[in-house]
Amino acid sequence: MANSVIEKDLIIDGNVSSGEGGIEINGKVTGDITADSVFVQQGGSTKGKLSAKSITIEGEHTGSLQCDDLKLGTTSKVHANVTAKTMAAESGVKMTGQIKVTG
């Protein structure tokens, strides 16, 4: 299934969910996001709870993260409590919060 894309000029204030596909965020979302995968692009920002099998962040996130697989890119800024089965972080990541990796 194709990803849904929230473009740079779009600001969403409310919850977002995708039943089977992924969500790419280039704009700004304030609210909870639930999807199969979530990708916060560089320049994108989210505030709320992200829940997905796979989460990749290259932009900014504030809130909480719950996933199986978390990847944090060099440009990511994360202020969140994290629960993940696996986590990979590139050099340069800025992160504050509690991290629980269950393996």
N, CA, C and O atoms as a GROMACS GRO file, in nm:
protein
  412
    1MET      N    1   0.083  -0.118   0.000
    1MET     CA    2   0.000   0.000   0.000
    1MET      C    3   0.088   0.125   0.000
    1MET      O    4   0.193   0.126   0.064
    2ALA      N    5   0.048   0.226  -0.069
    2ALA     CA    6   0.124   0.351  -0.081
    2ALA      C    7   0.116   0.433   0.047
    2ALA      O    8   0.020   0.421   0.124
    3ASN      N    9   0.216   0.515   0.068
    3ASN     CA   10   0.218   0.605   0.182
    3ASN      C   11   0.132   0.727   0.156
    3ASN      O   12   0.120   0.774   0.043
    4SER      N   13   0.070   0.778   0.263
    4SER     CA   14   0.002   0.906   0.258
    4SER      C   15   0.105   1.011   0.296
    4SER      O   16   0.188   0.988   0.385
    5VAL      N   17   0.102   1.125   0.228
    5VAL     CA   18   0.204   1.228   0.250
    5VAL      C   19   0.138   1.356   0.300
    5VAL      O   20   0.042   1.405   0.241
    6ILE      N   21   0.192   1.408   0.409
    6ILE     CA   22   0.152   1.538   0.462
    6ILE      C   23   0.261   1.635   0.419
    6ILE      O   24   0.372   1.632   0.473
    7GLU      N   25   0.229   1.719   0.323
    7GLU     CA   26   0.329   1.807   0.260
    7GLU      C   27   0.367   1.925   0.349
    7GLU      O   28   0.302   1.952   0.450
    8LYS      N   29   0.473   1.995   0.310
    8LYS     CA   30   0.533   2.103   0.387
    8LYS      C   31   0.435   2.214   0.422
    8LYS      O   32   0.445   2.273   0.530
    9ASP      N   33   0.342   2.244   0.335
    9ASP     CA   34   0.250   2.356   0.358
    9ASP      C   35   0.125   2.315   0.437
    9ASP      O   36   0.036   2.397   0.457
   10LEU      N   37   0.118   2.189   0.482
   10LEU     CA   38  -0.001   2.140   0.553
   10LEU      C   39   0.024   2.133   0.702
   10LEU      O   40   0.125   2.077   0.747
   11ILE      N   41  -0.067   2.191   0.779
   11ILE     CA   42  -0.063   2.187   0.925
   11ILE      C   43  -0.191   2.118   0.971
   11ILE      O   44  -0.301   2.161   0.939
   12ILE      N   45  -0.174   2.009   1.048
   12ILE     CA   46  -0.289   1.934   1.098
   12ILE      C   47  -0.292   1.945   1.250
   12ILE      O   48  -0.193   1.917   1.317
   13ASP      N   49  -0.406   1.985   1.303
   13ASP     CA   50  -0.428   1.991   1.447
   13ASP      C   51  -0.537   1.890   1.477
   13ASP      O   52  -0.656   1.922   1.470
   14GLY      N   53  -0.497   1.768   1.511
   14GLY     CA   54  -0.591   1.659   1.536
   14GLY      C   55  -0.523   1.526   1.511
   14GLY      O   56  -0.411   1.521   1.461
   15ASN      N   57  -0.591   1.418   1.547
   15ASN     CA   58  -0.533   1.285   1.532
   15ASN      C   59  -0.536   1.239   1.387
   15ASN      O   60  -0.627   1.274   1.311
   16VAL      N   61  -0.435   1.158   1.350
   16VAL     CA   62  -0.423   1.105   1.214
   16VAL      C   63  -0.403   0.955   1.225
   16VAL      O   64  -0.324   0.909   1.307
   17SER      N   65  -0.474   0.878   1.141
   17SER     CA   66  -0.452   0.733   1.141
   17SER      C   67  -0.464   0.679   0.999
   17SER      O   68  -0.536   0.732   0.915
   18SER      N   69  -0.389   0.570   0.977
   18SER     CA   70  -0.392   0.500   0.850
   18SER      C   71  -0.407   0.352   0.882
   18SER      O   72  -0.327   0.296   0.957
   19GLY      N   73  -0.509   0.289   0.825
   19GLY     CA   74  -0.540   0.150   0.857
   19GLY      C   75  -0.431   0.052   0.816
   19GLY      O   76  -0.396  -0.036   0.895
   20GLU      N   77  -0.377   0.066   0.696
   20GLU     CA   78  -0.281  -0.032   0.648
   20GLU      C   79  -0.152   0.031   0.595
   20GLU      O   80  -0.050  -0.038   0.588
   21GLY      N   81  -0.154   0.155   0.558
   21GLY     CA   82  -0.038   0.216   0.495
   21GLY      C   83   0.046   0.295   0.591
   21GLY      O   84   0.024   0.296   0.712
   22GLY      N   85   0.146   0.363   0.532
   22GLY     CA   86   0.235   0.447   0.609
   22GLY      C   87   0.201   0.593   0.590
   22GLY      O   88   0.124   0.630   0.501
   23ILE      N   89   0.259   0.676   0.676
   23ILE     CA   90   0.239   0.820   0.668
   23ILE      C   91   0.375   0.888   0.666
   23ILE      O   92   0.458   0.863   0.754
   24GLU      N   93   0.398   0.973   0.565
   24GLU     CA   94   0.519   1.055   0.557
   24GLU      C   95   0.480   1.197   0.594
   24GLU      O   96   0.381   1.252   0.544
   25ILE      N   97   0.559   1.256   0.684
   25ILE     CA   98   0.525   1.390   0.732
   25ILE      C   99   0.636   1.488   0.696
   25ILE      O  100   0.748   1.478   0.744
   26ASN      N  101   0.601   1.582   0.610
   26ASN     CA  102   0.689   1.692   0.573
   26ASN      C  103   0.641   1.821   0.638
   26ASN      O  104   0.718   1.916   0.652
   27GLY      N  105   0.515   1.825   0.676
   27GLY     CA  106   0.453   1.942   0.738
   27GLY      C  107   0.454   1.932   0.888
   27GLY      O  108   0.552   1.887   0.948
   28LYS      N  109   0.343   1.975   0.951
   28LYS     CA  110   0.335   1.978   1.096
   28LYS      C  111   0.205   1.911   1.141
   28LYS      O  112   0.097   1.942   1.091
   29VAL      N  113   0.218   1.818   1.237
   29VAL     CA  114   0.100   1.751   1.294
   29VAL      C  115   0.105   1.764   1.445
   29VAL      O  116   0.204   1.728   1.509
   30THR      N  117  -0.003   1.817   1.503
   30THR     CA  118  -0.020   1.820   1.647
   30THR      C  119  -0.137   1.728   1.678
   30THR      O  120  -0.253   1.762   1.650
   31GLY      N  121  -0.107   1.612   1.735
   31GLY     CA  122  -0.209   1.511   1.764
   31GLY      C  123  -0.145   1.374   1.756
   31GLY      O  124  -0.029   1.360   1.716
   32ASP      N  125  -0.220   1.272   1.793
   32ASP     CA  126  -0.169   1.135   1.789
   32ASP      C  127  -0.171   1.081   1.648
   32ASP      O  128  -0.263   1.110   1.571
   33ILE      N  129  -0.070   1.001   1.614
   33ILE     CA  130  -0.060   0.942   1.480
   33ILE      C  131  -0.045   0.791   1.495
   33ILE      O  132   0.042   0.743   1.567
   34THR      N  133  -0.131   0.716   1.425
   34THR     CA  134  -0.127   0.571   1.426
   34THR      C  135  -0.124   0.523   1.281
   34THR      O  136  -0.208   0.563   1.201
   35ALA      N  137  -0.026   0.438   1.249
   35ALA     CA  138  -0.013   0.386   1.113
   35ALA      C  139   0.077   0.263   1.115
   35ALA      O  140   0.135   0.230   1.218
   36ASP      N  141   0.088   0.196   1.002
   36ASP     CA  142   0.180   0.083   0.990
   36ASP      C  143   0.324   0.134   1.001
   36ASP      O  144   0.408   0.072   1.067
   37SER      N  145   0.352   0.247   0.935
   37SER     CA  146   0.483   0.311   0.945
   37SER      C  147   0.465   0.462   0.944
   37SER      O  148   0.374   0.515   0.882
   38VAL      N  149   0.556   0.530   1.015
   38VAL     CA  150   0.555   0.676   1.020
   38VAL      C  151   0.696   0.724   0.989
   38VAL      O  152   0.793   0.675   1.048
   39PHE      N  153   0.707   0.819   0.897
   39PHE     CA  154   0.835   0.876   0.860
   39PHE      C  155   0.824   1.027   0.871
   39PHE      O  156   0.756   1.090   0.791
   40VAL      N  157   0.891   1.085   0.971
   40VAL     CA  158   0.894   1.230   0.988
   40VAL      C  159   1.019   1.279   0.916
   40VAL      O  160   1.131   1.261   0.963
   41GLN      N  161   0.997   1.342   0.802
   41GLN     CA  162   1.106   1.390   0.717
   41GLN      C  163   1.177   1.509   0.780
   41GLN      O  164   1.122   1.575   0.869
   42GLN      N  165   1.300   1.538   0.734
   42GLN     CA  166   1.370   1.657   0.777
   42GLN      C  167   1.284   1.777   0.741
   42GLN      O  168   1.240   1.790   0.626
   43GLY      N  169   1.261   1.865   0.836
   43GLY     CA  170   1.172   1.980   0.814
   43GLY      C  171   1.032   1.954   0.864
   43GLY      O  172   0.956   2.049   0.886
   44GLY      N  173   0.994   1.828   0.883
   44GLY     CA  174   0.864   1.793   0.936
   44GLY      C  175   0.866   1.792   1.088
   44GLY      O  176   0.972   1.774   1.148
   45SER      N  177   0.749   1.811   1.151
   45SER     CA  178   0.743   1.805   1.296
   45SER      C  179   0.612   1.744   1.342
   45SER      O  180   0.508   1.761   1.280
   46THR      N  181   0.621   1.672   1.453
   46THR     CA  182   0.504   1.610   1.513
   46THR      C  183   0.505   1.635   1.663
   46THR      O  184   0.611   1.644   1.725
   47LYS      N  185   0.386   1.646   1.719
   47LYS     CA  186   0.371   1.663   1.863
   47LYS      C  187   0.253   1.579   1.906
   47LYS      O  188   0.139   1.604   1.865
   48GLY      N  189   0.280   1.477   1.989
   48GLY     CA  190   0.176   1.385   2.034
   48GLY      C  191   0.232   1.246   2.048
   48GLY      O  192   0.352   1.230   2.072
   49LYS      N  193   0.148   1.145   2.034
   49LYS     CA  194   0.190   1.007   2.045
   49LYS      C  195   0.199   0.945   1.905
   49LYS      O  196   0.103   0.950   1.828
   50LEU      N  197   0.316   0.888   1.873
   50LEU     CA  198   0.332   0.815   1.748
   50LEU      C  199   0.329   0.666   1.780
   50LEU      O  200   0.404   0.619   1.865
   51SER      N  201   0.241   0.592   1.713
   51SER     CA  202   0.231   0.447   1.730
   51SER      C  203   0.236   0.382   1.593
   51SER      O  204   0.154   0.412   1.506
   52ALA      N  205   0.335   0.292   1.574
   52ALA     CA  206   0.350   0.224   1.445
   52ALA      C  207   0.443   0.104   1.461
   52ALA      O  208   0.513   0.091   1.561
   53LYS      N  209   0.442   0.017   1.361
   53LYS     CA  210   0.540  -0.091   1.361
   53LYS      C  211   0.679  -0.034   1.340
   53LYS      O  212   0.775  -0.076   1.405
   54SER      N  213   0.690   0.062   1.248
   54SER     CA  214   0.818   0.122   1.213
   54SER      C  215   0.807   0.273   1.217
   54SER      O  216   0.716   0.331   1.157
   55ILE      N  217   0.900   0.338   1.288
   55ILE     CA  218   0.904   0.484   1.293
   55ILE      C  219   1.045   0.529   1.257
   55ILE      O  220   1.144   0.481   1.312
   56THR      N  221   1.053   0.623   1.162
   56THR     CA  222   1.180   0.686   1.126
   56THR      C  223   1.163   0.836   1.144
   56THR      O  224   1.067   0.896   1.095
   57ILE      N  225   1.258   0.897   1.215
   57ILE     CA  226   1.250   1.041   1.237
   57ILE      C  227   1.379   1.107   1.190
   57ILE      O  228   1.489   1.072   1.233
   58GLU      N  229   1.362   1.204   1.100
   58GLU     CA  230   1.472   1.290   1.056
   58GLU      C  231   1.441   1.435   1.089
   58GLU      O  232   1.528   1.522   1.077
   59GLY      N  233   1.318   1.462   1.130
   59GLY     CA  234   1.274   1.596   1.168
   59GLY      C  235   1.264   1.608   1.319
   59GLY      O  236   1.354   1.566   1.392
   60GLU      N  237   1.152   1.666   1.368
   60GLU     CA  238   1.134   1.689   1.511
   60GLU      C  239   1.010   1.618   1.563
   60GLU      O  240   0.908   1.612   1.495
   61HIS      N  241   1.022   1.565   1.685
   61HIS     CA  242   0.905   1.504   1.750
   61HIS      C  243   0.909   1.534   1.899
   61HIS      O  244   1.013   1.527   1.963
   62THR      N  245   0.791   1.568   1.953
   62THR     CA  246   0.772   1.589   2.096
   62THR      C  247   0.652   1.507   2.139
   62THR      O  248   0.546   1.516   2.078
   63GLY      N  249   0.667   1.427   2.246
   63GLY     CA  250   0.556   1.347   2.296
   63GLY      C  251   0.601   1.209   2.337
   63GLY      O  252   0.686   1.195   2.425
   64SER      N  253   0.545   1.107   2.272
   64SER     CA  254   0.585   0.969   2.300
   64SER      C  255   0.593   0.890   2.170
   64SER      O  256   0.529   0.924   2.071
   65LEU      N  257   0.674   0.784   2.175
   65LEU     CA  258   0.692   0.696   2.060
   65LEU      C  259   0.672   0.552   2.105
   65LEU      O  260   0.730   0.509   2.205
   66GLN      N  261   0.590   0.478   2.033
   66GLN     CA  262   0.571   0.336   2.063
   66GLN      C  263   0.576   0.260   1.931
   66GLN      O  264   0.494   0.282   1.842
   67CYS      N  265   0.676   0.169   1.918
   67CYS     CA  266   0.694   0.100   1.791
   67CYS      C  267   0.776  -0.028   1.810
   67CYS      O  268   0.831  -0.054   1.917
   68ASP      N  269   0.784  -0.106   1.703
   68ASP     CA  270   0.872  -0.222   1.700
   68ASP      C  271   1.012  -0.179   1.661
   68ASP      O  272   1.110  -0.220   1.723
   69ASP      N  273   1.022  -0.095   1.558
   69ASP     CA  274   1.152  -0.056   1.502
   69ASP      C  275   1.161   0.096   1.493
   69ASP      O  276   1.082   0.159   1.423
   70LEU      N  277   1.259   0.155   1.564
   70LEU     CA  278   1.277   0.300   1.564
   70LEU      C  279   1.412   0.334   1.503
   70LEU      O  280   1.515   0.278   1.542
   71LYS      N  281   1.410   0.428   1.407
   71LYS     CA  282   1.534   0.477   1.346
   71LYS      C  283   1.536   0.629   1.360
   71LYS      O  284   1.441   0.697   1.322
   72LEU      N  285   1.647   0.680   1.414
   72LEU     CA  286   1.663   0.824   1.430
   72LEU      C  287   1.778   0.871   1.342
   72LEU      O  288   1.892   0.827   1.357
   73GLY      N  289   1.747   0.963   1.250
   73GLY     CA  290   1.847   1.016   1.158
   73GLY      C  291   1.928   1.127   1.221
   73GLY      O  292   1.892   1.181   1.326
   74THR      N  293   2.038   1.161   1.157
   74THR     CA  294   2.132   1.262   1.204
   74THR      C  295   2.065   1.395   1.238
   74THR      O  296   2.105   1.462   1.332
   75THR      N  297   1.964   1.433   1.162
   75THR     CA  298   1.900   1.564   1.180
   75THR      C  299   1.782   1.561   1.278
   75THR      O  300   1.715   1.663   1.295
   76SER      N  301   1.756   1.448   1.342
   76SER     CA  302   1.638   1.437   1.428
   76SER      C  303   1.657   1.506   1.562
   76SER      O  304   1.766   1.507   1.620
   77LYS      N  305   1.546   1.563   1.610
   77LYS     CA  306   1.539   1.623   1.744
   77LYS      C  307   1.417   1.562   1.810
   77LYS      O  308   1.304   1.586   1.768
   78VAL      N  309   1.439   1.482   1.914
   78VAL     CA  310   1.330   1.408   1.977
   78VAL      C  311   1.326   1.440   2.126
   78VAL      O  312   1.426   1.431   2.196
   79HIS      N  313   1.207   1.478   2.172
   79HIS     CA  314   1.180   1.502   2.313
   79HIS      C  315   1.062   1.410   2.347
   79HIS      O  316   0.946   1.451   2.338
   80ALA      N  317   1.093   1.284   2.386
   80ALA     CA  318   0.986   1.186   2.399
   80ALA      C  319   1.023   1.073   2.493
   80ALA      O  320   1.140   1.046   2.518
   81ASN      N  321   0.920   1.008   2.544
   81ASN     CA  322   0.937   0.881   2.611
   81ASN      C  323   0.921   0.774   2.504
   81ASN      O  324   0.822   0.773   2.431
   82VAL      N  325   1.018   0.682   2.496
   82VAL     CA  326   1.025   0.586   2.387
   82VAL      C  327   1.009   0.444   2.439
   82VAL      O  328   1.073   0.406   2.537
   83THR      N  329   0.924   0.366   2.373
   83THR     CA  330   0.915   0.223   2.394
   83THR      C  331   0.928   0.158   2.257
   83THR      O  332   0.843   0.178   2.170
   84ALA      N  333   1.035   0.079   2.238
   84ALA     CA  334   1.061   0.016   2.108
   84ALA      C  335   1.124  -0.120   2.129
   84ALA      O  336   1.189  -0.144   2.231
   85LYS      N  337   1.106  -0.210   2.032
   85LYS     CA  338   1.175  -0.339   2.037
   85LYS      C  339   1.319  -0.323   1.993
   85LYS      O  340   1.409  -0.383   2.053
   86THR      N  341   1.344  -0.243   1.888
   86THR     CA  342   1.479  -0.215   1.843
   86THR      C  343   1.490  -0.066   1.814
   86THR      O  344   1.391   0.000   1.780
   87MET      N  345   1.613  -0.013   1.827
   87MET     CA  346   1.635   0.129   1.803
   87MET      C  347   1.774   0.149   1.742
   87MET      O  348   1.872   0.090   1.788
   88ALA      N  349   1.781   0.233   1.640
   88ALA     CA  350   1.908   0.271   1.578
   88ALA      C  351   1.912   0.422   1.572
   88ALA      O  352   1.816   0.487   1.529
   89ALA      N  353   2.026   0.479   1.614
   89ALA     CA  354   2.041   0.625   1.612
   89ALA      C  355   2.174   0.660   1.546
   89ALA      O  356   2.279   0.608   1.583
   90GLU      N  357   2.167   0.750   1.448
   90GLU     CA  358   2.287   0.797   1.381
   90GLU      C  359   2.355   0.904   1.466
   90GLU      O  360   2.293   0.963   1.554
   91SER      N  361   2.482   0.927   1.440
   91SER     CA  362   2.558   1.030   1.508
   91SER      C  363   2.494   1.166   1.482
   91SER      O  364   2.459   1.198   1.368
   92GLY      N  365   2.478   1.246   1.587
   92GLY     CA  366   2.422   1.380   1.571
   92GLY      C  367   2.279   1.392   1.621
   92GLY      O  368   2.227   1.504   1.628
   93VAL      N  369   2.215   1.282   1.656
   93VAL     CA  370   2.077   1.285   1.706
   93VAL      C  371   2.071   1.364   1.835
   93VAL      O  372   2.158   1.351   1.921
   94LYS      N  373   1.967   1.447   1.849
   94LYS     CA  374   1.943   1.520   1.973
   94LYS      C  375   1.818   1.461   2.036
   94LYS      O  376   1.710   1.466   1.978
   95MET      N  377   1.834   1.402   2.157
   95MET     CA  378   1.722   1.332   2.218
   95MET      C  379   1.719   1.351   2.368
   95MET      O  380   1.822   1.341   2.436
   96THR      N  381   1.598   1.379   2.420
   96THR     CA  382   1.575   1.382   2.565
   96THR      C  383   1.451   1.299   2.593
   96THR      O  384   1.360   1.292   2.510
   97GLY      N  385   1.448   1.236   2.710
   97GLY     CA  386   1.334   1.155   2.750
   97GLY      C  387   1.378   1.018   2.798
   97GLY      O  388   1.497   0.989   2.804
   98GLN      N  389   1.281   0.936   2.832
   98GLN     CA  390   1.309   0.800   2.877
   98GLN      C  391   1.305   0.705   2.760
   98GLN      O  392   1.221   0.718   2.671
   99ILE      N  393   1.399   0.609   2.758
   99ILE     CA  394   1.406   0.513   2.650
   99ILE      C  395   1.395   0.373   2.708
   99ILE      O  396   1.468   0.336   2.800
  100LYS      N  397   1.303   0.294   2.652
  100LYS     CA  398   1.288   0.154   2.692
  100LYS      C  399   1.294   0.070   2.565
  100LYS      O  400   1.200   0.071   2.485
  101VAL      N  401   1.406  -0.004   2.547
  101VAL     CA  402   1.422  -0.091   2.431
  101VAL      C  403   1.409  -0.234   2.483
  101VAL      O  404   1.487  -0.280   2.566
  102THR      N  405   1.307  -0.304   2.432
  102THR     CA  406   1.273  -0.437   2.485
  102THR      C  407   1.340  -0.552   2.413
  102THR      O  408   1.333  -0.666   2.459
  103GLY      N  409   1.406  -0.524   2.299
  103GLY     CA  410   1.480  -0.624   2.225
  103GLY      C  411   1.396  -0.731   2.169
  103GLY      O  412   1.447  -0.822   2.104
   0.00000   0.00000   0.00000
